[in-house]
Amino acid sequence: MTATGVSYSSASLSSAAASRRIFKITTKNLPVLSCRRKPIKDFSSAVENDSKLASFGRRGMLFVTAIPFFLNLHESLVGLRANAAEDYFLVKEEVKKVLSKGKAAGVLRLVFHDAGTFEIEENSGGMNGSIVFELDRPENTGLKKPLKILGKAKAEVDMIQPVSWADMIAVAGAEAVSVCGGPIIPVQLGRIDSMFPDPEGKLPQESLDASSLKQCFQRKGFSTQELVALSGAHTLGSKGFGNPTVFDNSYFKILLEKPWSSSAGMSSMVGLPTDRALVEDDECLRWISMYANDQDLFFQDFRNVYIKLVNTGAMWKPSS
């Protein structure tokens, strides 16, 4: 038995050797043959053929010379993909250790408030970790606690492989959705943190009507459909849209019921003014109805727009 697991008998080996001897050619008594090139009738075609042969030879040499380069490049790319996958797994595992269903809404809100400052025309804001400098702003009230929670996970990751706040928050938001029963959302790593806070007054205000809200999101590069899908994140938390720790399409179902229209009990406190405004807009209402009737569609669209959100305005490490 050989190292490859294939066995050979002595008989087979001798048979193989005999076969090789049968076809062995000796040159001892062979006559010497001489070759003469045919007379050149068309000089130009002969030159062309020689040029082609020479060109092929040069290309062949270049190809052979380049083989080691491409092999090394392939190995490097495979290594980079492996390292990126390991880093992503590390971040996810540390986030899972500090994240629970009860903390998911706050972590997801952290994502929206970091990425939501993006403006296309100004090319400012976005998913850049600047939220760490903006916690004292009125619109970011309550975000110190979820950031502190993620800080514990980040410290563990940093001891092995440094990770930016932008990457940490982006991955944590995706895990917050997943842990509460929502779609699994892959997140690419490599964002660079900003060293300064983003300009103030860039987040959508809670008092906007549907028309103003759509214009606000358009300035950030998001369509009406994407606005409605992102708003579905309000199904988590204490805004009154179903179970506060379950990510599903209850938000849209309850919007269609308009419970705030009733003055009885706490139903009048459901949602933000912007939530209520969406259902009064025909274009938004069309998507609200679709998501209320098809949770899989909502999950698919939310997954896609979340990826877009956490990539919007991000600064990336140069690929090596």
Secondary structure, DSSP 8 states (H G I E B T S, - for coil): --TTS----HHHHHHHHHHHHHT----SS-----------S-HHHHHHHHHHHHHHHHHHHHHHHHHHHHHHHHHHHHHHHHHHHHHHHHHHHHHHHH--HHHHHHHHHHHHHHHTT-BTTTTB-SSSSGGGG-TTSGGGTT-HHHHHHHHHHHHHHHTTS---HHHHHHHHHHHHHHHTT---------EE--SS---SS-S--TT--HHHHHHHHHHTT--HHHHHHHHGGGGSSSSSSS-TT--SSHHHHHHHH-GGG--SGGGGG-S-HHHHHHTTSHHHHHHHHHHHH-HHHHHHHHHHHHHHHHHTT-EE----
